[in-house]
């Protein structure tokens, strides 16, 4: 059964020029008989007022890049309202609609879309020292060209010990972000897994590793340098390292994306990452 989208809330980037696009988007929403009920910058959505007002929406439309979309998802995923992105950023793996093809939004609002759900993960030290992540957790020595000793395990098994500058633990959603730039694998969003990518490992045998996201991972730092240890969540928030070790787990919660009907993940990879394009054409 087709579900027409009637009530739309817009979240927009503050680092990009979006004023004209906001106007065009509102005109298009009115044209198809839907309603723009709220509009907030991404910096405003942490307030209780924004969350309360947005809860009546059928769709959260994000105008910005993947960073704006990521911030919106992190703050508003508890509303369980689907997200759709208009990309004014650089690459845009989470923001599908090109502003030059804004008319494609009409079909989506009329109910012609693909709905996808993706998992939300947690990085945990304690109740007061934890955070969710959508893309990745980066564990780093805190200094350039300084290595640390890490021990990585699951609930049942010791996985490996690592001497490196750090470790990137990435979801499938985040595999095209920091992990990819570090030489890690791309995981299709339908794959229920996490990737572990050592950063400048001292061992030539320390390659990336794919593990089931159903496991609870535990990362411990060996030695006495934990005070200078950086744990960065989704490129923004730092956690404080505790000697109990960092736990990475699947929250069993999801966020939801709407895509145009012709959306294809691998087409996005081919066009945005230049797969199989001769170097002289890049």
C-alpha positions in Angstrom: 0.0 0.0 0.0 1.4 3.4 -1.0 1.8 5.8 1.9 1.7 9.4 0.8 3.9 11.7 2.8 1.9 14.6 4.1 3.8 16.2 7.0 7.4 17.1 6.4 10.0 18.7 8.7 13.2 20.1 7.3 16.7 20.1 8.9 19.2 22.2 7.0 23.0 22.8 7.1 24.4 25.9 8.7 27.8 25.5 6.9 26.2 25.4 3.4 24.2 28.0 1.4 20.7 26.5 1.6 18.3 29.5 1.5 17.3 29.3 -2.2 17.1 25.5 -2.0 14.8 25.8 1.1 12.5 28.1 -0.8 12.4 25.7 -3.8 11.8 22.7 -1.6 8.9 24.4 0.2 7.3 25.3 -3.2 7.6 21.7 -4.4 6.1 20.4 -1.1 3.1 22.7 -1.5 2.8 21.8 -5.2 2.2 18.1 -4.4 -0.3 18.9 -1.6 2.0 18.1 1.4 2.8 20.4 4.2 6.1 21.8 5.6 5.3 21.8 9.3 8.8 22.7 10.8 12.2 23.9 9.7 15.3 23.9 11.9 19.0 24.2 11.4 21.0 21.1 12.4 22.4 23.1 15.4 18.9 23.6 16.8 17.6 20.1 16.9 19.1 19.2 20.3 16.4 21.2 22.0 13.4 19.6 23.6 11.1 21.9 21.6 12.5 20.7 18.3 12.1 17.1 19.2 8.6 17.6 20.4 7.5 19.5 17.2 9.2 17.0 14.9 7.5 14.0 16.4 4.4 14.6 14.3 6.3 14.4 11.0 5.9 11.7 8.4 9.4 12.5 7.0 12.5 14.4 8.1 14.0 16.0 5.0 17.7 16.9 5.5 19.3 19.6 3.3 23.0 19.4 3.6 25.8 16.9 3.3 26.4 13.6 5.0 27.6 15.4 8.1 24.2 17.2 8.5 22.4 13.9 7.9 24.6 12.1 10.4 23.9 14.8 13.1 20.2 14.7 12.4 20.1 10.9 12.7 22.1 10.9 15.9 19.7 13.4 17.6 16.4 12.3 16.2 16.6 8.5 15.6 14.5 8.0 18.7 11.5 9.5 16.9 11.6 6.5 14.4 10.7 8.9 11.6 12.4 8.2 8.2 15.1 10.5 6.9 15.6 11.6 3.3 18.5 13.8 2.1 19.0 16.5 -0.5 22.8 16.6 -1.0 24.6 19.9 -1.0 27.8 18.4 0.3 30.7 16.7 -1.5 29.9 13.0 -1.8 26.6 12.2 -0.1 26.2 8.5 0.6 23.3 9.3 3.0 21.8 12.2 1.0 20.4 10.9 -2.3 18.7 13.7 -4.1 20.8 16.0 -6.3 19.5 19.6 -6.1 19.6 19.8 -9.9 17.0 17.0 -9.9 14.8 18.3 -7.1 11.7 17.3 -9.0 12.4 13.7 -8.0 11.2 14.6 -4.5 7.7 14.8 -5.9 7.5 11.1 -6.6 8.8 10.3 -3.1 6.2 12.5 -1.4 3.5 10.8 -3.5 4.6 7.4 -2.1 7.0 6.2 -4.7 10.1 5.4 -2.6 12.2 2.6 -1.1 12.4 2.3 2.7 15.6 1.0 4.3 16.5 0.4 7.9 20.1 0.5 9.3 21.5 -0.4 12.7 22.6 1.9 15.5 25.6 0.9 17.6 26.9 1.8 21.0 30.3 2.6 22.4 30.2 1.9 26.2 32.5 2.4 29.2 29.8 3.2 31.8 26.3 4.8 32.0 27.9 8.2 32.2 30.5 7.5 29.6 28.9 6.1 26.5 27.5 7.2 23.1 25.7 5.8 20.1 27.4 5.7 16.7 26.2 5.5 13.2 29.5 5.5 11.3 32.4 4.6 13.4 34.5 4.8 16.6 38.1 5.8 16.2 40.5 4.7 19.0 43.8 6.7 18.7 47.0 7.2 20.6 46.3 11.0 20.8 49.6 11.9 19.2 51.0 11.8 15.8 53.3 8.8 15.0 52.8 7.4 18.5 51.8 3.8 18.8 49.7 2.0 21.5 49.1 -1.6 22.4 45.5 -2.8 22.1 43.8 -6.1 22.9 40.7 -6.8 20.9 38.3 -9.6 21.8 34.7 -10.7 21.7 32.4 -12.2 24.4 33.9 -15.6 23.8 37.2 -15.2 22.1 40.4 -13.3 22.1 40.7 -11.8 18.5 44.1 -10.3 18.4 46.6 -8.0 20.0 47.6 -4.9 18.0 50.4 -2.4 18.1 49.5 0.6 16.0 48.5 4.3 16.0 45.0 3.2 16.6 41.9 1.3 15.4 38.8 2.3 13.3 35.7 0.3 14.2 33.2 0.9 11.4 29.6 0.0 10.7 28.5 -0.8 7.2 27.0 2.6 7.0 30.3 4.2 7.9 32.4 1.9 5.7 32.4 4.5 2.9 33.6 7.2 5.4 36.8 7.3 7.5 37.4 3.5 7.2 37.3 3.7 3.4 39.8 6.6 3.3 42.1 4.5 5.5 42.1 1.6 3.0 39.3 -0.4 4.8 36.7 -2.5 3.0 33.3 -1.2 1.9 30.5 -3.2 3.5 27.1 -3.3 1.7 24.4 -1.9 4.1 22.6 -5.2 4.1 25.6 -6.9 5.6 25.2 -7.3 9.4 28.9 -6.7 10.3 31.5 -4.4 11.7 35.0 -3.8 10.2 38.1 -3.4 12.3 40.9 -1.4 10.6 44.3 -1.0 12.3 45.8 2.5 11.8 49.5 2.3 10.7 50.1 -1.1 12.4 53.5 -2.1 13.4 52.8 -5.6 12.1 52.6 -6.3 8.4 50.1 -9.0 9.1 47.5 -6.7 10.7 44.9 -6.2 8.0 41.3 -5.2 8.3 38.9 -7.8 9.7 35.1 -8.2 9.3 33.2 -9.5 12.3 29.5 -10.1 13.0 27.8 -7.1 14.5 25.9 -9.5 16.8 29.0 -9.9 18.9 30.0 -7.6 21.7 33.5 -6.4 21.0 35.9 -5.3 23.8 39.0 -3.2 23.3 41.5 -2.7 26.0 44.6 -0.6 26.1 47.7 -2.1 27.5 50.2 0.1 29.4 50.0 3.3 31.2 49.2 5.9 28.5 45.3 5.7 28.8 45.1 9.4 29.9 46.2 10.5 26.5 44.0 8.0 24.6 41.4 9.5 22.2 38.0 7.8 21.5 36.2 9.7 18.9 32.6 8.8 18.0 31.2 9.7 14.6 33.9 12.3 14.1 32.5 14.5 16.9 32.4 13.3 20.4 35.2 12.1 22.6 34.7 9.5 25.3 37.1 9.1 28.3 39.0 5.8 28.3 38.4 3.5 31.3 40.6 0.6 32.3 37.5 -1.6 32.1 37.8 -1.4 28.4 35.6 -0.2 25.6 32.6 -2.2 24.7 31.1 -2.0 21.2 27.6 -3.5 20.7 24.5 -3.4 18.5 21.7 -1.5 20.3 19.1 -3.5 18.3 17.6 -0.1 17.3 17.5 1.3 13.8 17.2 4.4 11.8 15.2 4.6 8.6 16.0 6.1 5.2 13.8 6.8 2.3 15.4 6.5 -1.2 14.1 7.4 -4.7 12.6 4.3 -6.4 15.6 4.0 -8.7 18.1 4.0 -5.9 20.9 1.5 -6.1 23.7 1.3 -3.5 26.3 0.0 -6.0 25.4 2.7 -8.5 26.1 5.2 -5.8 29.5 3.6 -5.2 30.3 3.6 -8.9 29.4 7.3 -9.4 30.6 8.8 -6.1 33.8 6.8 -5.8 34.7 6.5 -9.4 34.7 2.7 -9.6 36.1 1.4 -12.9 36.6 4.9 -14.2 40.0 5.2 -16.1 42.3 7.5 -14.2 42.5 10.0 -17.1 38.8 10.5 -16.8 38.7 11.2 -13.1 
